[in-house]
């Protein structure tokens, strides 16, 4: 466990330059800057062979499943239906759909609004987001926010090497989320790489906006 | 008379169904996470929010956050009240921007902008600027994020105005915070970075194959937003 001098922490926060540190702290400051510069901040890239490996694993698993379970699965699992629409059939299909609508409406009847639009909106766009915290002295680090009901233990970060860098990658739904890191189960830390707002309890929450397209009047 | 009574009862049941369901939802989300007194207080506030057309989820989220952070019950309730006030102020400001019945998403975005440091009239101005294809919620979120990153609120409004009125795309608008962070990471102050983004050529960034020369900022410090 390593505790940096407060002046070195100010250096890491960009409040001081290396030249402004006392001579006896310059070596420590240089080392801390080197460790920060070594943090891998590249986007997470999945290997190209991942698809093939996952499919192989699924096929292997499917071969080992018992006949009973396969039979049950045949009944309960969703089927894939492939429909090919031919031009000459399109008119007939539209007529049939119109007739179905009329039958369902009946005299003064209504139709449920849970159509394809509702299904689509129930499938929010989500993205993989990588969170990184430099906490060299920490024994454990958790990520808590609006996306996990502020549960400190729901999303633990893992050490990335031995340089005090902790990281976790998770899928977040589109939208705006507030969060914080919890170091050693008691100390709340904001993300130094994200904007922050007052949390109403005397601390600050980091903010992340997931998604980035404006589509049909909705923010995704 | 049986029929009118039945009608009244049915009407009352239908009218109460929504709020009661909302109360049940609030209670279910909070029980076990915060003390019973906080549950009761948040239920009352959630009912008031629903009656005023405000979203109740941010109130419940704030209570859960307070519970998770080990905050004293009275302080949790105070924070939830503060969120209620921000939502109400945001809804008022948004309505003043000619959105008669703002949806929950827009109100939440307005409350975020207020919490980030913007004033009600600035929220109103941003809503007025948000003509198609810029949804008010997107504009308010972007503006709130810029302000949270340290751009003075009046300058944020001007930057958003420049972006929208110069006809840039919605994606350009949403990309403003990331571009600002990039410039700040290279040594510019938030105000300087925002001023640079307000210039159309700078905000669009280099086109493919036409990179801009480096402006000589010091190397990025990844530990600082």
Interface residues (C-beta under 8 A of the other chain):
Chain A: X12 X13 X14 X36 X37 X39 X41 X134 X144 X146 X149 X150 X151 X152 X176 X178 X188 X192 X193 X194 X195 X196 X197 X198 X199 X200 X201 X203 X205 X207 X209 X212 X213 X214 X217 X218 X219
Chain B: X33 X61 X62 X64 X65 X66 X67 X68 X69 X71 X75 X76 X78 X79 X82 X83 X105 X108 X109 X112 X115 X116 X132 X133 X134 X135 X137 X138 X141 X144 X145 X148 X149 X170 X171 X173 X174 X175 X177 X181 X221 X222 X223 X224 X225
